[in-house]
Every structure is written in C-alpha cells, then in structure tokens.
C-alpha cells in the first residue's frame, strides 16, 4: 500500500528526474538524478500527505567498477505514517559532488562529514565540511574500494 | 587551557577549555572543546574518532558470519542488540525462518541487554552528577544480568549472542528460574533508585530544565530512542515496524513532556519496567522446539540491499547491507544512534553551566565505541 503512494507521488512530481523505482524486499527505493535531490527532499519533507520529516540515515556506496561510481543513499522516515523510503543519488567521478541537506535537516551535518571523510564526496552548501572520524593529515578515503585495507599511515601526535 | 587571541589569560573574556579525551565523565574518549565565559558555555565542539577502528571497512573483507563479533564491539554496552539488528537483515534477505523458541529467547535477551544498558547509564549518569549510592545499586543488578549472559552465551560483555537462523544453543538448565527470580525482584530495585533520585531535590535541580529540546527539533536533528521519546515523540521501531516477533508482546512506549534531562531519566526508568514486562511474557509463553532454523553453512544473501533497523537501548540502530551475491558483504553501513545524538550536544550545552555539560553528556547516553566505530 504505502509503496504505491510515495513512489507514485514522486513519479508524478519528478518524472523526468527519476531514474529507477523499485521495492526490493518491500523497501521502497527511488533513484533520482543529483540535480533533483534538493527539490525531491524538500517535497518529501513538506508534502502534507507523506511527511517524511525524519532523515534516518545518510551514507554512500562505492560501486567502483560501475559508472557513475558512487551512490549516496538516504533513508527517510515519516514519523506520522511510519513510512520509510530509500533515496539514492548516483554521483560520478572525478569530482564527486552532491547538494547538502543541512538546510533541511541540521542533523545531516555529521552524516555528510562522515561520507566526505570516508568517500571523499563533496557536499555543496555544507557549512563545515571537514574530516570527522579521521585526522586532517590522513591521506585518502578509506571506504573507497581502491583503498587497501592493510595500508598504514603515519601516526600524528597531538599538536597542542 | 588556551586564551583567545590578543589577550592574556588574565583579561581574556572567553576561555577555551579541553574536556577529555581522557576524562571519566566523557564516557570514553570524547574530547569536547568548550568555550567558556566564566562558567557559562558559549560554544562547544566535539572532536571524535579516537576509537575509530574501521568496522565498516573490516566488514567488507570478512564473511557475513565473521562480521558478527565485530558488531559486538561497536556498542559494547549493549552487544546483544547490535548483533540482532544485523542478523535480522541477513535473515530477511535470505528468507531464513527463525524458530519460534529462538525468536522468543532473542527478544528476552535483547530486553535484558536493554535493562543492563540502562542500568549502566543510570549508574554513570548519577555518579557524574554526584549520587554515589545509585552507582553501587545499579551495578548489583547489572551483575545478575551479566551472569545470565554468561550462562547462555559464555561471555559477559562481548557476547556474540545470536547466530544466523537462531541461537547457538538452547537455554542452560536453571536459566528460566534465574531469570524469573531476577524479574520478580527487579521492580523493588527500581523503586530503590527512584527513592534515591526521583524526588531528590539536588537531582531535580541538576536535571530539570537542563538540555531542553523540543520534539520537532529532536526529529530534525535525527535523535532516536529515549532522547527522542523524552521530548514527547512516540516513535519506537518495535511498535511501528515490529520485527522478530515483537508484535506478539504487550508493552507501552513511555514518553516525556518537557524534553529535558529529568524527563529522559524518567523515560529510561519506565523503559526498564516495560522491558521487564516483555521478559515476563516471554517466560510465561516460552514455546518448545528447536532454537536454530535451517541456515546454510556459507551465508550468501542474494544481490540487493536491505535496511534493517531495530530499537536498541540508545535508539534506532540500523544496518544497511549491500550484497553482491558473494560470501562477503559489499558494504555494511551501521547507523549508530549515538553518533547522531552526540552532534546535538553543541546545541544543548549553549548557555548552560560547565557542570551541566557533564549532565548533558550523560543524558545522551553515548558509547564512544559506537560513535567512532
């Protein structure tokens, strides 16, 4: 039931930007073009019927042999309806970049910093895009598939 | 301590003070850079990552079964429920059926782990604020739960509780009686904590009106679990999307009104009572039968992705699993509830006193192993 409402509404409103719609394992999934991310997210949040007011998760996956290489994955929740939706945005190399959702959800801040830290994906409009779990001198982005798991980096001591 | 630019320490208006990373009240290795005007907090910045072990990267290089013990060690205070979330995802992808008895035992142990986790939270939160006795009382009860864990799982902390398709082995002899004894005595014990704290004037002064966040704001910041429910939002995955058999049990989801530290304390206390109710029902209705379903020796979920979220003691713990059809996960993303709640610290402490920072860190119930992963 719920699958049809959300997916239908997105297809109606953003038909040209929707790349794929699917519900694997009964989990609604929509793939949209990166340019449509902010309008779609705003629509999901503000539509009175859907009310996806909760950004549950934000992460990325590195499909390194595919083109476009990255996929930024958003999980939304509507607290009122208890709907859930997975929104995916393909992001291409060489300069992976996607709009930031911090203007809609302040909580997106650390999620996006983590994705930047681990994958090197830039978020346009993010107020403070820095590494979060790793230290500034760290080279590379460890969750990329071409980052070797056994690579060592020098230990940086405290500076002050 | 470092004074701001163009001033000496003596005439500086704003002082920068490092709290942590090695400070007991930061519950691990959290470093908070505080900007203080006298005792008032002007700004705070969290610096995390001291405990980062790259669990998500490690997962990509291990088989599904080998991954499980690593998730024990993310949130080490509630290791049982961590494993539960991941296994539910894998089982849903592979359509493995878990026998009823195993489902019931899983729920019972998850609720025990919630009680143990809340007890540890209450103990440390109270001792941070200055109530020493509660600490000793809580550890007395937690010890009993850890003994139950040891009897069933063979370990107290890093339990590696569940297996794909059910449990490793059935309950040992005497377990049900011991569990029953614990839950029969437990309400009295909670009353003891309440006597010490709930109407205690010092406790109330230290927690009421501290770190207030409204329900709407809590949603926008992505808070989950008791922190969200303390602000009056009735959201619980166990009710919204019952998983693993929760729909068969009767329990309430407590919510607060004011969204302050005191309300979150009350919510967590009530959650312990509700967990006890669930365990009582499990023990009363525990069915017979096998504890492990038919699961293949090599776990290979079909190509696809799955998000499995459970309500852990600290909030929604999600596992986003991407499978490429091989025996190793292509990607596992852990949605850590406390990573998200920690970022609201900056918003909560502004304008409060230095001592309240300790209370607010305590009320968020962070576990740095999970924040940093």
Contacts between the chains, C-beta under 8 A, distances in Angstrom:
chain1	res1	chain2	res2	distance
A	24	B	304	4.9
A	24	B	305	6.7
A	24	B	306	7.6
A	25	B	92	6.1
A	25	B	93	6.7
A	25	B	304	6.8
A	25	B	306	5.4
A	27	B	305	8.0
A	27	B	306	6.8
A	27	B	307	6.1
A	29	B	305	7.7
A	53	B	219	5.6
A	53	B	220	7.6
A	54	B	219	5.4
A	54	B	222	7.0
A	55	B	222	5.8
A	56	B	222	7.2
A	56	B	309	7.3
A	56	B	316	6.9
A	56	B	318	6.8
A	56	B	335	7.0
A	57	B	307	7.4
A	57	B	318	5.6
A	57	B	320	6.5
A	57	B	333	7.1
A	57	B	335	4.4
A	59	B	320	6.3
A	59	B	333	4.3
A	59	B	335	7.8
A	61	B	322	5.6
A	61	B	330	7.5
A	61	B	331	4.9
A	61	B	333	8.0
A	62	B	331	7.6
A	73	B	320	6.8
A	73	B	333	7.7
A	75	B	307	5.8
A	75	B	318	7.2
A	75	B	320	7.2
A	75	B	335	7.7
A	79	B	219	6.3
A	79	B	233	6.5
A	79	B	235	5.3
A	82	B	240	4.0
A	82	B	241	6.6
A	84	B	241	7.8
A	84	B	307	7.5
A	86	B	305	7.8
A	86	B	307	6.5
A	105	B	220	5.5
A	105	B	221	7.7
A	105	B	222	6.7
A	106	B	220	5.8
A	106	B	221	5.9
A	106	B	347	7.9
A	107	B	220	6.2
A	107	B	221	4.2
A	107	B	222	3.4
A	107	B	223	7.8
A	107	B	340	6.2
A	107	B	343	6.8
A	107	B	344	7.7
A	108	B	222	7.9
A	109	B	343	6.3
A	110	B	339	6.7
A	110	B	340	7.0
A	110	B	342	8.0
A	110	B	343	4.5
A	111	B	222	7.9
A	111	B	340	7.6
A	114	B	339	7.8
A	118	B	56	7.7
A	132	B	48	6.7
A	132	B	49	6.6
A	133	B	48	6.6
A	133	B	49	4.0
A	133	B	52	4.6
A	133	B	372	6.0
A	133	B	373	7.6
A	134	B	49	6.1
A	134	B	52	6.8
A	135	B	49	7.2
A	142	B	54	6.1
A	142	B	57	5.6
A	143	B	56	6.2
A	143	B	57	5.9
A	143	B	331	8.0
A	145	B	60	7.9
A	147	B	57	7.8
A	149	B	57	6.1
A	149	B	58	7.4
A	149	B	60	7.9
A	149	B	61	5.3
A	160	B	2	7.3
